[in-house]
Amino acid sequence: MITEPELVGEPGSDAPPDVVSGFDPRQGLPAGGRRRARRLLWAAAGAVVASAVWATAVFAYGIGDDRKPDPHGYRVESDSCAAVELKALAEALGEPAAQPSTELDGIEHPALHRIRCTVDFTVAAVRAPDGDEASGWSTGYQASLTAELHKATDPRPEFEASSTLTEIDGTGVDRVERVPDLGDLAYLLIMEDASLRVRVVEGGFVATLALSSWMSPPDIDNGTDGLPDVLDQPEMLAHRADLISDTREVMKALKTG
């Protein structure tokens, strides 16, 4: 019959209270005890090695670290919209009607700085399909920039996840194209309403430069029969390279401004 190990030194025992049954300090550990002691030593050594490996991984790779993202020298402040010039778009669409305007929903917080800027280009008359005279319609373009500097957390995981969205601000995403050699990661989003967006992340900096267009019908006199024929929206994909080029220039301006 197997019984519980007896603690020698209990009432009724003649052995000293610090001696456990089966262990004679004059003879050392029995064979089984030596094996158990070796296993304990190996387990302790393994725990030390594992701890050292984990510490090395944390130091080398940042596992479990909450280091702040690298700002890469970007500056995003309330006056940063003044650095937005959009020269490539201006050459293609005409000079902006005014200086970039700063939207009121900017953020200046220890964890995040954000600005929004809009640029309206000069409204132009649209030629009739035969090209001989004006159609009565006019067209305009608007570019908008959202720039963010994340100071507490890395925005890249969320940025990568956003590239899979099928709808943004109520507008469907038609397709997404990768833009090479721009920041750490960049995408061109072609929206279902024909607008374009370039989104880029570099360290803690995230920017979106969007281009949209609109059509305005002519004024209608009481003596006219109605609106002239409706014309198609401008071909936005023709300005894809201009939008990417201006995104690159905006990033340079916000890094040095």
N, C-alpha and C positions, 0 to 999 in steps of 0.2 A: 504494500500500500504506500502510495506517494504522499508525503506530508509536506506542509509548508516548511521552508528553511527555518531552522531554529536559530534565533538570536541568542548566542551564548552570552550569559550575563544577566538573563532574566531571573527573577526570584526562583531559587532552588538550584541554580547552577553554580558550580565552583570555579568557572573560568572568569577571567577579567572581563568587564563590560565592553571593552573595545576590541574584542576578538570574536570573529564570526566563525560558526561551526565549519569545520573542514579546512581551516587555514591556520597553520602553525607558523608564526613569524620566524621561527628558527630554521624552517625548511624552505621558506619561500612559497611561491604560488604552485599549486598542483598543475599537472599538464593542461587540463581543461581551462584552468584559470589563466595560464600563460597565453593560451590561444585567444581567449576572450580579451585579454589585455592588448595583444597585438592588433586584434580587430578594432578595438577602440582607438588605438594609436593611429592606425591607417585611416579610420573614419575622420578623426580629428585633422590629420594631415590633408585629406581630401577636401574637407570643408575650407581649410585655409587656402588651398590652391584655387578652389572654385571662387572664393571671395576675391582673390587676387585677379583672376581672369575677368570677373564681372567688373571690378573697379577699373581695369585696363580698358574694357569695352566702353564703359561710360565715359572715360576720359577721352578716348580716341574718337568715338563715333557719336557722342552726345546722347546715348541711350538714357532715357529718363530725365534728360536735361531740359530746362525751360529757358535756354538762352534766347535773347532777343534777336530778331532778324537783322541782318546787315542792311543799313540804309543806303549803302553804296554812294553816299554823298548827295542824295536827293534832298531837295528842300520843297516842301509843300506848305505854303502859308497863305494867308488871306489875300496877299497881293500877287500871288504867283500867276494869276490869269494874264497879267501884263506881259508875261514872257511868251504867250501863245501867239505865233505869227501866221502859221499855215501858208507858207509861201507857195508850195506846189499847188494846193487847191486854189489859191487866189489867182495863180497864173492860168489855171484851167477854167475857172468859173467867174472870174472878175473880182476886183478888189472888194473886201468886206465893206458893208455899208457904214460900219462904226467899229470902234475898238471892242475887243472882247468884253463881254459883260460877265460879272461874277454873280452866280446864283446865291440865294440866301440860305441854302441848306448846308453850308459848309460846316466842318467839325474841326475844332481845335481841342484835343483831349490828350492827356499823357499817353494813352494807348493808341490813338489814331488821329492823324490830320487828314482832312479831305477838302477838296475844292471842286466846284463845278463851274465851267465856263461855257458860254455860247457865243458863236460868231455867225452873224447873218450876212450873206453875200448879196450883192446888188441884184435887185430883181431885173430880169431881162424879158423883153418881148419874144414870143415864140413865133418863128416863121411858119407860114402855111406849108403844107406838104410839098407844094411845087417850088417853094423857096423864093417866090417872087415878092411876096408881101406878108405883112404881119397877119397872123391868124386871129388876133384879138385876145388870145390867151397870153398870160405871162407866167414865168416860172422863177422859182427862187430856191436857194439851198441854205441849209443851216448845218453847221458843224458844232458838236458839243464835246467837251472834254471833262471826264471825271478822273481826278488824280488822287490817289490815297497813299499815305505813308504809314504803314503799320509798325508800331514801335514796341509792342509787347508780345505778339504772337506771329508765327510764320504764316503768311497768307497763301502759300503755294498749294497746300492740299485742297483748300476751298476753291482756289482758282482752277485747278485741274478738274475738280468735280463740276464746276460751272460750264465747262466745255461740252458737257453731255446734255445740257438743258435743251428742251424742244420748244420752249416759249420764254420770252423775256419781256417783262412789262406789258403783257397782253398781246405781244406780237410773236408769231411763230418763227422759228429758226429754220430756214430752208436748207442750209448746209454750213459746215464749218471746215475751214482750210487752215493748215499749219503755216505759220509765217517763219521762215528760217532766219537765223542770224539777227534776232531782235530780242534783247533782254535774255532772261533765263528760259522763257517760254512765251510764245505769242500765237494768237489765232486771229483769223479773219472770219467774221460771222456775216453771212449773207442772209438777210431777213426776208420774210415773205412779203413785206410791204416795199421791197426793193432797197431799203436802207442798208448801209454797211457799217460794221463796227470792227475796229482793231482793238484787241485786248492783249495786254502784255504785263508780265510780272518779272521783276528783278529784285531779288532779296526781299526787303519789306515794302518795295514800291510796286503799286498796281495802277495801271492807267487804261482807260477806255476812250478812244477817239471815234466818234460816230458821225456819219454823214447822211442826211436825209434831204428830200426834195419835196416841193409842193407845186401844184398848178392852181392858178387863179383865173377864173373866167372874166371876160370883158364886162364892162358896165353895159346894162341893157336899157336902151331907150324905149319909150312907149310905142314908138313907131316901128320897131323891129319885130320880126317874126319869131325871134327866140334866140337861143344860144347858137353860136357856130358849132361846127362839128367838134366833138371832144377829141383831144389829141392824147396820145400815149404819154405816160410818164417818161421823163428823161432816162436814158440808159445809164444806170448808176455804176455798173461794173467797169465802165470806161475810166472811172476815177479810183479804181482799186490801188493802183501803184502810187497815185498822189496821196491817198490816205495813209498808206504805209510809210511813205517818205516823210510826211508831216508828223506822224507819230514818232519817228526816229528823231526828228528835229526838236519836238516838244520835250522828249526825254533828255536830250542834251541841254536844253535851256533850263529845265528844272533841276538838273544836276549842278549847273554852274551858277544859277541865279540866286 
